[in-house]
Amino acid sequence: MNTVQTIAKNTGVLGIAQVITAMLGFFLLIYIAGDLGEIGFGRYSFVLSFTSLFVIFADIEINNCIIRAIVRSKELPNEHLANISPIKFLLSFPAFFTALYKRL
């Protein structure tokens, strides 16, 4: 397979996956809204939005950096992941406690 065919195939698979993910998310949202009711769904939406704000602190563009590092040196992906996992784990604590503090 040449490069153009590979790019076309990967783009098509990614597009189909995004459509399926969006459809599943839509139906899940309808189910959750019906099951929780108005007040419960409002609380669910608030909690989801509130916690999403603090995920930014735990990530800090680390995912993009690790992807670039793995692409540059394809023979060491496990080593890169092993090095970055403790950093992300430690960064998740301040985000968690900040969210907890803001809630109290």
C-alpha angles and dihedrals in degrees: 000000000000126000096263092053091047092051091047092049094047092047091050094049091047091049093050091048091052092050092050091047092050092049093048091047091050093052092044090052091051090050093048092047092050094045098046099039126216100305095040092048090049090053091046091051092048094050092047092050094043095051092044089063091061097046086075090068093051093050107038093173091301091133092058092047094050092048090052092048093050092048091051095050108026094177095067108048095126091051092050092049091047090053096047099044096073090048092053090044092053093046091053092065097064090046092050095047092045090053091046092049092049090051094052 
